[in-house]
Amino acid sequence: MQNESRQAHWEGVYTQKGESEVSWFQDNPAPSLELIKKVGATAASAIIDIGGGTSRLVDNLVDRGFEDVTVLDLSDAAIQAAKARLKGRAAQARWIVADATVWEPVKSYDVWHDRAAFHFLTEERDRAAYVLRLQRALKAGGYAIIATFALDGPERCSGLPVVRYDPESLGQNLGREFQLVDSRKHAHATPWASNQSFQFSVFRRCLKPPHLSDD
Ligand SMILES: C[S@@+](CC[C@H](N)C(=O)[O-])C[C@H]1O[C@@H](n2cnc3c(N)ncnc32)[C@H](O)[C@@H]1O
């Protein structure tokens, strides 16, 4: 998918639908919060939510005292809707309107979180571009928490095809620099009470690039 049509698609979604009218709506992003806690993130940790859309993850992090939270999404409408919901608290987060496959990170992060953005990258070159940004943006020893539809999950979302993963196939996309340290399945209940099978995987970025490691 071309970057322009991808952007137009998501802009259309967020200008036409309310927060809870999309299948991926979560009242409480509990699996993400649990994993962010489990990787040992502290209030000072720099966390970025890639393809954050209008997710309430940012609200929860700000409310828990996280001081360095960034939300990146290619839809300006999504970012504006999330900011409007947060009202004054929006200033406690950073907001970036960008496509994760072309964005140039200007700082580095302790935690990279992505729920249901990576799985829309159906072309190899887009996945490679995403992984390049992950390598540039995540600190050595930092964690990438990536949730996608699982192998038994839906084949499409928001009218678009997706790639489904298990932790191993996701890891193969990220490369040897990222070691799988945790994973779980999660049945997401959509607002219309159907279930979607997700997998959440946690990868730790190696302290040393694999080609320089002793083992
Ligand atoms: C299914 S929604 C999930 C939103 C959010 N992560 C959540 O859990 O509620 C996918 C999101 O990824 C964003 N997205 C899709 N492709 C993207 C890309 N290449 N770069 C940045 N954001 C992207 C969309 O705008 C949308 O907000």
The ligand as a MOL file (V3000), in Angstrom:
LIG
                    3D

  0  0  0     0  0            999 V3000
M  V30 BEGIN CTAB
M  V30 COUNTS 27 29 0 0 0
M  V30 BEGIN ATOM
M  V30 1 C -6.0080 -1.0440 14.5370 0
M  V30 2 S -5.5090 0.5600 14.9310 0 CHG=1
M  V30 3 C -4.8320 0.3580 16.5610 0
M  V30 4 C -4.7420 1.6600 17.3110 0
M  V30 5 C -4.1380 1.5570 18.7010 0
M  V30 6 N -2.7980 1.0140 18.6860 0
M  V30 7 C -5.0140 0.7670 19.6360 0
M  V30 8 O -4.5690 -0.2460 20.1500 0
M  V30 9 O -6.1390 1.2250 19.8650 0 CHG=-1
M  V30 10 C -4.0600 0.7620 13.9380 0
M  V30 11 C -3.4360 2.1140 14.0780 0
M  V30 12 O -2.1980 2.1420 13.4130 0
M  V30 13 C -2.0910 3.3500 12.7030 0
M  V30 14 N -1.1750 3.0520 11.6000 0
M  V30 15 C -1.3570 2.1820 10.5840 0
M  V30 16 N -0.2830 2.1290 9.8010 0
M  V30 17 C 0.6090 3.0170 10.3280 0
M  V30 18 C 1.9150 3.4350 9.9610 0
M  V30 19 N 2.5290 2.9270 8.8900 0
M  V30 20 N 2.5240 4.3590 10.7220 0
M  V30 21 C 1.9060 4.8910 11.8000 0
M  V30 22 N 0.6790 4.5360 12.2020 0
M  V30 23 C 0.0380 3.6040 11.4690 0
M  V30 24 C -3.5010 3.6930 12.2870 0
M  V30 25 O -3.6880 5.0560 12.0010 0
M  V30 26 C -4.2790 3.2220 13.5050 0
M  V30 27 O -4.4030 4.2440 14.4590 0
M  V30 END ATOM
M  V30 BEGIN BOND
M  V30 1 1 1 2
M  V30 2 1 2 3
M  V30 3 1 2 10
M  V30 4 1 3 4
M  V30 5 1 4 5
M  V30 6 1 5 6
M  V30 7 1 5 7
M  V30 8 2 7 8
M  V30 9 1 7 9
M  V30 10 1 10 11
M  V30 11 1 11 12
M  V30 12 1 11 26
M  V30 13 1 12 13
M  V30 14 1 13 14
M  V30 15 1 13 24
M  V30 16 1 14 15
M  V30 17 1 14 23
M  V30 18 2 15 16
M  V30 19 1 16 17
M  V30 20 1 17 18
M  V30 21 2 17 23
M  V30 22 1 18 19
M  V30 23 2 18 20
M  V30 24 1 20 21
M  V30 25 2 21 22
M  V30 26 1 22 23
M  V30 27 1 24 25
M  V30 28 1 24 26
M  V30 29 1 26 27
M  V30 END BOND
M  V30 END CTAB
M  END
